[in-house]
Amino acid sequence: MKFYTVDVKNITCDIPPSNFSNDALSSLADMIIESGGIIRPLILKTTGLETYTVVDGHFEYYAAVRAREKNPRQCEMVNAFVISPKNEDEIFKQVAAFRGLDSDAKPETKIPISIETNHSESISKNNDFNLLEKQINDLRSELAQERQERQKLYDTLKLIESQIPKQITSLDAFNSLSLLELTFRLRTAGFTDKKAVQVAESVEKERTNKKFESLKDILARVKVASGKKQIKGISGEKMVDIVDSWSRILFI
């Protein structure tokens, strides 16, 4: 008995596909496609030049046929053991033993392939198929549950991520923070309440006309009232304090 990779279209089967659950065949076909091949080789008998018939593995054969219909390029070939004529009797006896039949059957009484149609064997096969179908459905449920758990984890991570303050540059802060937020940040940098409000209002007024291009641009354009005069709202030294202070609260 030799191991081969055989073209599915060169294989025939004496057992009709109607003997098997359509859903179970389709499910196994999907698994064959996902795994890249069938893991339980068929047992075949040569019927001609590169043509074969199934001795054992009828269910797997029809699943392989279904997989080839769904994905011809990937599932064209199937793994199989091909029986040599010289040890055909011994192989049939081994197949019969695995099926729960009498392993002491006489060699001259060959077990016909049509034994699959025997009523008791059909019942046994149907029980096997029902068990396989249940296992497939259980596996699907487990996979669905795993997908739900992964989605919950993903949603939790996204929520945590959304709550992490985003780092922005000091320049971006001057260009984007609201008047209230900017006033608060200026107070953390050492401005008095009055001065913080004056500087924030000047910043908002200036950036409405044109966004600040640099910290130097802020120093030049931000003015506050001092009596009847307009003076710089932020000195160079104070800008250093602002950058240093804001860097400690997740601002760069």
C-alpha positions in Angstrom: 0.0 0.0 0.0 1.6 3.2 -1.2 0.8 6.8 -0.3 -0.1 9.1 -3.2 -1.5 12.5 -4.0 -4.4 11.7 -6.3 -6.6 14.0 -8.4 -10.1 14.1 -6.9 -11.7 13.9 -10.4 -10.0 10.5 -11.0 -11.8 8.9 -8.1 -15.2 7.2 -8.0 -17.3 5.9 -5.2 -19.9 3.2 -5.0 -21.7 4.8 -2.1 -24.1 7.6 -3.1 -23.5 11.0 -1.4 -27.2 11.0 -0.2 -26.1 8.6 2.5 -24.3 11.4 4.3 -25.4 14.7 6.0 -25.1 17.6 3.5 -24.3 20.0 6.3 -21.6 17.7 7.7 -20.0 17.4 4.2 -20.1 21.1 3.7 -18.5 21.8 7.1 -15.7 19.3 6.6 -15.1 20.8 3.1 -14.6 24.2 4.7 -12.2 22.7 7.2 -10.2 21.0 4.3 -10.0 24.4 2.5 -8.9 26.2 5.7 -6.2 23.6 6.6 -5.0 23.2 3.0 -5.8 19.5 2.6 -7.4 16.5 4.1 -5.6 15.0 7.1 -7.2 11.5 6.9 -6.0 9.9 3.7 -8.5 7.9 1.6 -8.0 4.2 1.0 -8.3 3.6 -2.8 -8.3 0.7 -5.2 -7.0 1.0 -8.7 -9.6 0.5 -11.4 -7.7 1.6 -14.4 -4.9 3.8 -15.6 -4.8 6.6 -13.0 -8.4 5.9 -12.0 -9.5 4.7 -8.6 -12.5 3.8 -6.4 -12.9 4.4 -2.7 -12.5 1.4 -0.4 -12.6 3.4 2.8 -13.2 7.0 3.6 -16.4 7.6 1.6 -17.4 10.5 3.8 -14.0 12.1 3.5 -14.1 11.6 -0.3 -17.4 13.5 -0.8 -16.1 16.2 1.6 -13.0 16.5 -0.7 -15.3 16.7 -3.7 -17.2 19.5 -2.1 -14.0 21.3 -1.2 -12.8 21.0 -4.8 -16.1 22.5 -6.0 -15.7 25.4 -3.7 -12.0 26.0 -4.3 -10.8 24.1 -7.5 -7.3 25.5 -7.5 -6.4 24.6 -3.8 -8.3 21.4 -3.4 -7.6 19.6 -6.7 -5.6 16.8 -5.1 -6.3 14.6 -2.1 -4.0 12.4 0.0 -4.6 8.6 -0.4 -3.3 5.1 0.2 -3.6 3.0 -2.9 -4.0 -0.7 -2.4 -1.7 -3.0 -4.3 -3.5 -6.0 -5.9 -1.1 -8.5 -4.2 -2.2 -7.5 -0.6 -5.8 -6.6 -1.4 -7.3 -9.3 0.8 -5.2 -8.2 3.8 -6.2 -4.6 3.4 -9.9 -5.4 3.1 -9.6 -7.4 6.3 -8.0 -4.4 8.1 -10.7 -2.1 6.8 -13.3 -4.5 8.0 -11.6 -4.6 11.5 -11.7 -0.9 11.8 -15.4 -1.0 10.9 -16.1 -3.3 13.8 -16.7 -6.4 11.5 -15.3 -9.8 12.0 -11.5 -9.5 11.6 -11.3 -13.3 11.2 -13.3 -13.4 7.9 -11.9 -15.9 5.5 -9.6 -14.5 2.7 -11.6 -16.1 0.0 -14.7 -14.3 1.2 -13.8 -10.8 0.2 -15.7 -8.0 1.8 -17.4 -6.2 -1.0 -17.2 -2.4 -1.2 -21.0 -2.4 -1.2 -20.9 -3.5 2.4 -21.5 0.2 3.2 -25.1 -0.4 2.2 -25.6 -3.0 4.9 -28.3 -1.7 7.3 -26.3 -2.2 10.5 -23.3 -0.5 8.9 -25.4 2.4 7.8 -26.7 2.9 11.3 -23.2 2.9 12.6 -22.1 5.4 10.0 -25.0 7.6 10.6 -24.1 7.6 14.3 -20.5 8.6 13.4 -21.7 11.4 11.1 -24.1 12.7 13.8 -21.2 12.7 16.3 -19.0 14.5 13.8 -21.7 17.0 13.0 -22.1 17.7 16.7 -18.4 18.1 17.1 -18.3 20.6 14.2 -21.2 22.6 15.7 -19.5 22.6 19.1 -16.3 23.9 17.4 -18.3 26.6 15.6 -19.8 27.7 19.0 -16.3 27.8 20.6 -15.0 29.9 17.7 -17.9 32.2 17.9 -17.4 32.6 21.6 -13.7 33.3 21.1 -14.5 36.0 18.5 -16.9 37.6 21.0 -14.2 37.6 23.7 -11.6 39.1 21.3 -14.1 41.8 20.3 -14.8 42.6 23.9 -11.0 42.9 24.5 -10.6 45.1 21.5 -13.5 47.4 22.6 -12.0 47.6 26.1 -8.5 48.6 24.7 -10.1 51.2 22.4 -12.0 52.7 25.4 -8.8 52.8 27.4 -6.9 54.3 24.5 -9.6 57.0 24.0 -9.2 58.0 27.7 -5.4 58.6 27.4 -4.7 62.3 26.8 -3.2 62.9 23.4 0.2 64.5 23.3 0.3 67.7 21.3 3.0 70.4 21.0 2.9 73.7 22.8 2.4 75.4 19.5 -0.6 73.2 18.7 -2.0 73.9 22.1 -2.0 77.6 21.5 -3.7 77.0 18.1 -6.3 74.5 19.2 -7.2 74.7 22.9 -10.5 76.4 23.8 -10.5 79.7 25.7 -11.3 77.9 29.0 -8.7 75.2 28.5 -6.0 77.7 27.5 -6.8 79.9 30.5 -6.4 76.9 32.8 -3.1 75.9 31.2 -1.7 79.4 31.5 -2.6 79.4 35.2 -0.6 76.2 35.7 2.4 77.9 34.2 2.3 80.6 36.8 0.0 83.3 35.3 -2.4 85.2 37.6 -6.0 84.6 36.9 -6.4 88.1 35.3 -3.2 87.7 33.2 -4.2 84.2 32.1 -7.6 85.4 30.9 -6.0 88.4 29.1 -3.4 86.3 27.3 -5.9 83.6 26.4 -8.3 86.2 24.9 -5.4 87.7 22.9 -4.3 84.3 21.7 -7.9 83.4 20.5 -8.2 86.8 18.7 -4.9 86.4 16.9 -5.3 82.8 15.9 -8.7 83.6 14.5 -7.1 85.8 11.9 -4.1 83.5 11.3 -2.8 80.4 13.0 0.5 80.8 14.9 3.5 79.5 12.9 5.9 79.2 15.8 6.5 80.1 19.5 8.4 83.1 18.4 5.3 84.2 16.4 3.2 83.9 19.5 5.6 86.1 21.5 5.4 88.7 18.8 1.7 88.8 18.2 0.1 88.2 21.7 -0.5 91.6 23.4 -2.3 92.6 26.6 -3.5 96.0 27.8 -1.3 97.9 30.3 -3.0 101.2 30.9 -3.4 102.8 27.5 -0.6 100.8 26.0 -0.4 97.3 24.5 2.5 95.2 25.7 3.8 91.7 25.2 1.5 89.2 26.8 4.2 86.5 27.1 7.9 87.1 27.5 10.6 84.8 26.3 11.4 83.7 29.8 7.7 83.0 30.5 7.4 81.0 27.3 10.1 78.7 28.6 8.1 78.2 31.8 5.0 77.4 29.8 6.7 74.8 27.7 8.3 73.2 30.8 5.0 73.3 32.8 2.9 71.8 30.0 5.4 69.0 29.3 4.6 67.7 32.8 0.9 67.3 31.9 1.3 65.2 28.7 2.1 68.2 26.5 5.4 68.2 24.5 
